[in-house]
């Protein structure tokens, strides 16, 4: 960051906010804005502010709206610092993909990461004429965009289109894949818009619905599932533990025993060898080696040569050939019907 940019970063956001608030003549109105945004302390509700000032919740809402309108009008003309702040915000937003969540924009603007600093950025963005603000609700994170490209309603519309594209696909998509499905100039813009949605999550830049464990693993079992899926092959539980500890997951410091316990409990995982687990999604099914042999012979509807049985079992289980042969010879459910050929005893 250049010296000039650094000066603006510490631009003192506090000084900018203080000087802008000073243009509001009435102390009660300054108090309302400061408390609603959490500029000097925690954010407060309309009810809390109304109680403090001895007015109704609705009156607080009306005053807040009127004050913000006046500030936005003043920002079009001559409000302290706002032109400089706006210029810097837009520069960072261009780098971030034209729109960004409040926390991401704040991280670019200043090294100070706390609720008060984010409140300062939110307040300044709210009154800047060339910026569009998306308020937080059940669908969207609080976000700031460059109005020249999209106003608030357009940002929401484009975010909704991205969510719909992922839902329609039914599985996580990379940003490049997602970019190919929607009409935007650059993948960075798609990524930025996707990050605004509360319905989407990402892992290693694969984007999907927040309820999908492959992009938003919430517990040990989900993390195991992601590790196995990423590797695309069965793994020993100790190797799964190492992979989780070396991953980008939050709360990844779990014991090998805890991971083994979760593998045993969850129907998505199938034990196919000594401590080796695979995903049920890959076509594996639970059961002993004898169960696998039984299913193979049932599917064949007749006897099979010993070598063919071994070959087919090894597609389902990582065991020694001798283990398979011992099951063939030692279990009453199988019988030899010809030289090295076996069928089901009750067939």
Secondary structure per residue as TSV (DSSP state, phi and psi in degrees):
chain	resnum	aa	ss	phi	psi
A	1	X	-	360.0	134.2
A	2	X	-	-71.0	166.7
A	3	X	H	-63.1	-39.4
A	4	X	H	-63.7	-46.2
A	5	X	H	-63.1	-37.0
A	6	X	H	-65.5	-37.9
A	7	X	H	-63.3	-36.9
A	8	X	H	-74.7	-35.1
A	9	X	H	-59.9	-43.1
A	10	X	T	-93.1	6.3
A	11	X	T	-26.3	18.7
A	12	X	T	45.0	99.5
A	13	X	H	-56.9	-37.2
A	14	X	H	-63.3	-44.3
A	15	X	H	-63.8	-42.9
A	16	X	H	-59.8	-46.7
A	17	X	H	-63.8	-45.2
A	18	X	H	-60.7	-45.4
A	19	X	H	-70.1	-34.0
A	20	X	H	-70.2	-43.6
A	21	X	H	-61.3	-31.5
A	22	X	T	-64.7	-19.2
A	23	X	T	-77.7	-13.0
A	24	X	S	-83.7	117.3
A	25	X	-	-69.1	-44.1
A	26	X	-	-85.5	134.8
A	27	X	H	-63.3	-38.5
A	28	X	H	-62.8	-38.2
A	29	X	H	-70.0	-38.4
A	30	X	H	-62.5	-40.2
A	31	X	H	-62.4	-43.0
A	32	X	H	-60.6	-48.7
A	33	X	H	-65.4	-44.3
A	34	X	H	-60.5	-41.1
A	35	X	H	-78.1	-35.0
A	36	X	H	-66.6	-37.7
A	37	X	H	-90.0	-15.3
A	38	X	T	73.3	41.1
A	39	X	S	-71.5	-29.3
A	40	X	S	-123.3	-16.5
A	41	X	S	-149.6	-162.5
A	42	X	-	-67.8	155.7
A	43	X	-	-66.8	144.3
A	44	X	-	-123.5	153.7
A	45	X	-	-81.0	167.0
A	46	X	H	-59.0	-39.7
A	47	X	H	-63.2	-45.5
A	48	X	H	-62.6	-42.4
A	49	X	H	-68.8	-40.2
A	50	X	H	-60.2	-42.2
A	51	X	H	-61.2	-44.6
A	52	X	H	-63.2	-41.8
A	53	X	H	-94.1	-4.8
A	54	X	T	73.2	33.4
A	55	X	S	-131.5	168.5
A	56	X	-	-76.5	161.6
A	57	X	H	-58.0	-42.2
A	58	X	H	-66.1	-36.7
A	59	X	H	-66.5	-38.1
A	60	X	H	-61.9	-44.4
A	61	X	H	-61.1	-43.1
A	62	X	H	-62.9	-44.2
A	63	X	H	-65.2	-43.8
A	64	X	H	-57.7	-47.0
A	65	X	H	-62.0	-44.0
A	66	X	H	-65.6	-40.5
A	67	X	H	-65.4	-44.8
A	68	X	H	-64.8	-36.9
A	69	X	H	-62.5	-44.5
A	70	X	H	-62.0	-41.3
A	71	X	H	-66.3	-38.8
A	72	X	H	-66.4	-38.4
A	73	X	H	-65.7	-43.8
A	74	X	H	-63.8	-33.7
A	75	X	H	-66.1	-25.5
A	76	X	H	-68.7	-22.9
A	77	X	H	-110.1	-76.4
A	78	X	-	-153.1	81.1
A	79	X	-	-111.0	135.3
A	80	X	T	-53.0	131.2
A	81	X	T	71.7	-17.1
A	82	X	H	-63.1	-36.7
A	83	X	H	-63.7	-41.4
A	84	X	H	-68.7	-43.8
A	85	X	H	-62.2	-47.0
A	86	X	H	-59.1	-43.4
A	87	X	H	-59.0	-44.4
A	88	X	H	-68.4	-41.7
A	89	X	H	-60.3	-44.4
A	90	X	H	-63.8	-39.9
A	91	X	H	-59.7	-44.6
A	92	X	H	-69.4	-37.3
A	93	X	H	-65.6	-34.7
A	94	X	H	-59.3	-43.2
A	95	X	H	-66.7	-31.3
A	96	X	H	-87.6	-4.2
A	97	X	T	106.9	24.0
A	98	X	S	79.9	-17.2
A	99	X	E	-147.2	149.8
A	100	X	E	-155.9	150.0
A	101	X	E	-64.2	151.7
A	102	X	H	-53.6	-43.4
A	103	X	H	-64.9	-34.5
A	104	X	H	-73.3	-39.8
A	105	X	H	-65.5	-43.0
A	106	X	H	-60.1	-39.8
A	107	X	H	-63.4	-30.4
A	108	X	H	-80.8	-32.3
A	109	X	H	-77.7	-37.7
A	110	X	-	-150.9	154.4
A	111	X	S	-78.5	-16.0
A	112	X	-	-78.1	111.3
A	113	X	-	-111.8	95.3
A	114	X	S	-152.7	171.7
A	115	X	H	-60.0	-37.3
A	116	X	H	-68.2	-42.0
A	117	X	H	-64.6	-42.9
A	118	X	H	-61.9	-35.8
A	119	X	H	-64.1	-39.1
A	120	X	H	-63.2	-45.0
A	121	X	H	-63.5	-42.6
A	122	X	H	-62.0	-44.3
A	123	X	H	-63.4	-46.0
A	124	X	H	-66.4	-39.2
A	125	X	H	-65.2	-37.0
A	126	X	H	-61.4	-34.8
A	127	X	H	-100.0	-8.1
A	128	X	-	-71.0	124.7
A	129	X	T	-62.7	-29.5
A	130	X	T	-96.3	9.1
A	131	X	E	-114.5	146.4
A	132	X	E	-111.5	134.4
A	133	X	E	-116.2	132.5
A	134	X	E	-104.7	116.5
A	135	X	-	-73.5	150.0
A	136	X	-	-72.7	136.4
A	137	X	-	-152.2	-161.7
A	138	X	S	-66.3	-21.5
A	139	X	S	-102.1	-29.0
A	140	X	B	-130.8	145.4
A	141	X	-	-77.6	156.4
A	142	X	-	-61.8	127.1
A	143	X	E	-143.0	158.4
A	144	X	E	-128.1	134.6
A	145	X	E	-131.4	170.2
A	146	X	E	-89.2	116.4
A	147	X	T	-61.8	-29.0
A	148	X	T	-56.5	-32.4
A	149	X	T	-93.0	-46.5
A	150	X	-	-149.7	135.0
A	151	X	-	-82.4	-178.4
A	152	X	H	-58.0	-47.0
A	153	X	H	-64.1	-37.1
A	154	X	H	-68.6	-38.0
A	155	X	H	-59.1	-48.5
A	156	X	H	-60.3	-42.7
A	157	X	H	-61.4	-45.1
A	158	X	H	-67.7	-35.9
A	159	X	H	-62.8	-44.0
A	160	X	H	-63.0	-36.9
A	161	X	H	-64.5	-40.9
A	162	X	H	-64.8	-44.1
A	163	X	H	-60.1	-43.8
A	164	X	H	-63.7	-37.5
A	165	X	H	-65.4	-39.3
A	166	X	H	-70.3	-41.8
A	167	X	H	-60.2	-44.1
A	168	X	H	-64.4	-35.6
A	169	X	H	-71.1	-35.2
A	170	X	T	81.7	6.0
A	171	X	S	-155.8	158.7
A	172	X	-	-58.3	149.1
A	173	X	E	-127.7	145.5
A	174	X	E	-74.1	163.9
A	175	X	H	-61.6	-37.3
A	176	X	H	-63.1	-42.8
A	177	X	H	-65.8	-40.6
A	178	X	H	-67.5	-39.7
A	179	X	H	-59.2	-36.7
A	180	X	H	-69.2	-20.3
A	181	X	H	-94.7	-14.7
A	182	X	S	-125.2	163.4
A	183	X	-	-98.8	84.9
A	184	X	-	-139.3	153.2
A	185	X	S	-67.5	-35.0
A	186	X	-	-144.2	145.6
A	187	X	H	-56.0	-33.3
A	188	X	H	-62.1	-33.3
A	189	X	H	-69.4	-40.3
A	190	X	H	-62.6	-44.7
A	191	X	H	-60.8	-42.9
A	192	X	H	-62.8	-45.4
A	193	X	H	-65.1	-41.7
A	194	X	H	-60.5	-35.9
A	195	X	H	-68.3	-17.7
A	196	X	H	-76.1	-26.1
A	197	X	B	-77.4	136.3
A	198	X	T	-82.6	-6.9
A	199	X	T	-92.1	-3.8
A	200	X	E	-118.9	150.3
A	201	X	E	-139.3	163.9
A	202	X	E	-141.7	150.7
A	203	X	E	-141.0	120.8
A	204	X	T	53.6	40.6
A	205	X	T	62.6	22.2
A	206	X	E	-98.7	125.8
A	207	X	E	-108.6	136.6
A	208	X	E	-157.5	-175.6
A	209	X	E	-71.3	147.3
A	210	X	T	-59.8	-24.7
A	211	X	T	-81.4	-5.1
A	212	X	-	-86.8	118.1
A	213	X	T	-63.4	-20.8
A	214	X	T	-68.5	-22.1
A	215	X	T	-116.7	-14.4
A	216	X	S	-141.4	64.6
A	217	X	-	-66.5	123.4
A	218	X	-	-102.7	-18.7
A	219	X	S	-140.7	179.9
A	220	X	H	-59.9	-42.2
A	221	X	H	-61.9	-42.0
A	222	X	H	-63.1	-39.5
A	223	X	H	-66.9	-38.4
A	224	X	H	-60.4	-44.7
A	225	X	H	-58.9	-45.4
A	226	X	H	-62.7	-43.4
A	227	X	H	-62.1	-46.7
A	228	X	H	-63.6	-42.7
A	229	X	H	-64.4	-41.0
A	230	X	H	-64.4	-38.4
A	231	X	H	-77.3	-28.3
A	232	X	T	69.4	18.9
A	233	X	S	-155.5	159.6
A	234	X	-	-61.7	148.8
A	235	X	E	-137.4	151.6
A	236	X	E	-72.5	147.3
A	237	X	H	-60.3	-29.3
A	238	X	H	-69.8	-34.2
A	239	X	H	-71.4	-33.7
A	240	X	H	-63.7	-42.2
A	241	X	H	-61.1	-44.1
A	242	X	H	-62.6	-40.2
A	243	X	H	-65.6	-39.4
A	244	X	H	-66.1	-42.7
A	245	X	H	-65.3	-27.7
A	246	X	T	-95.6	8.9
A	247	X	S	-89.8	-177.6
A	248	X	S	-94.0	7.0
A	249	X	-	-64.7	150.5
A	250	X	S	-80.0	153.0
A	251	X	S	51.4	59.1
A	252	X	-	-99.8	1.0
A	253	X	-	-87.8	75.9
A	254	X	-	-115.5	154.5
A	255	X	-	-79.4	155.7
A	256	X	H	-61.8	-37.4
A	257	X	H	-65.1	-39.7
A	258	X	H	-62.8	-40.4
A	259	X	H	-65.3	-43.2
A	260	X	H	-61.0	-41.4
A	261	X	H	-61.4	-41.5
A	262	X	H	-69.2	-35.0
A	263	X	H	-61.9	-39.0
A	264	X	H	-68.1	-37.4
A	265	X	H	-80.0	-30.0
A	266	X	-	-91.8	126.8
A	267	X	T	-67.2	-11.8
A	268	X	T	-73.4	-16.6
A	269	X	E	-112.6	139.5
A	270	X	E	-123.4	128.0
A	271	X	E	-75.1	119.5
A	272	X	E	-119.2	1.8
A	273	X	E	-169.3	-172.8
A	274	X	T	-68.3	100.4
A	275	X	T	74.2	7.3
A	276	X	E	-102.3	129.4
A	277	X	E	-123.3	147.1
A	278	X	E	-129.0	169.8
A	279	X	E	-87.4	138.0
A	280	X	G	-59.4	-31.9
A	281	X	G	-58.1	-24.3
A	282	X	G	-81.9	1.6
A	283	X	T	100.8	3.5
A	284	X	-	-80.3	149.2
A	285	X	-	-130.7	154.5
A	286	X	-	-71.9	157.8
A	287	X	S	137.5	165.6
A	288	X	-	-80.3	173.0
A	289	X	H	-59.1	-39.9
A	290	X	H	-62.4	-37.6
A	291	X	H	-63.8	-40.3
A	292	X	H	-65.0	-43.9
A	293	X	H	-60.8	-43.5
A	294	X	H	-58.5	-46.2
A	295	X	H	-63.7	-38.3
A	296	X	H	-63.6	-45.4
A	297	X	H	-68.6	-34.3
A	298	X	H	-66.7	-44.0
A	299	X	H	-62.7	-34.2
A	300	X	H	-76.9	-23.1
A	301	X	T	60.1	34.0
A	302	X	S	171.3	176.7
A	303	X	-	-66.0	159.7
A	304	X	E	-138.3	153.1
A	305	X	E	-66.3	147.7
A	306	X	H	-50.8	-45.2
A	307	X	H	-64.5	-35.9
A	308	X	H	-70.0	-38.0
A	309	X	H	-62.0	-46.7
A	310	X	H	-58.7	-46.3
A	311	X	H	-58.2	-44.1
A	312	X	H	-73.6	-37.7
A	313	X	H	-62.8	-39.2
A	314	X	T	-66.3	-14.6
A	315	X	T	-76.7	-18.9
A	316	X	T	-110.8	-21.7
A	317	X	-	-139.6	141.7
A	318	X	B	-98.4	82.1
A	319	X	-	-132.0	168.2
A	320	X	-	-75.7	150.1
A	321	X	H	-59.0	-36.7
A	322	X	H	-62.3	-33.2
A	323	X	H	-63.2	-40.5
A	324	X	H	-66.6	-44.6
A	325	X	H	-65.5	-38.6
A	326	X	H	-63.3	-38.0
A	327	X	H	-66.2	-38.3
A	328	X	H	-63.3	-42.5
A	329	X	H	-87.0	-24.6
A	330	X	H	-103.5	-4.5
A	331	X	-	-104.1	135.2
A	332	X	T	-68.9	-16.9
A	333	X	T	-76.0	-10.7
A	334	X	E	-115.3	149.8
A	335	X	E	-138.2	147.7
A	336	X	E	-84.0	124.7
A	337	X	E	-107.2	-13.2
A	338	X	E	-163.1	179.8
A	339	X	T	-59.6	119.7
A	340	X	T	56.8	25.1
A	341	X	E	-125.1	134.2
A	342	X	E	-129.2	148.4
A	343	X	E	-137.5	-177.2
A	344	X	E	-79.4	138.0
A	345	X	T	-62.5	-31.7
A	346	X	T	-95.3	10.7
A	347	X	-	-79.4	360.0
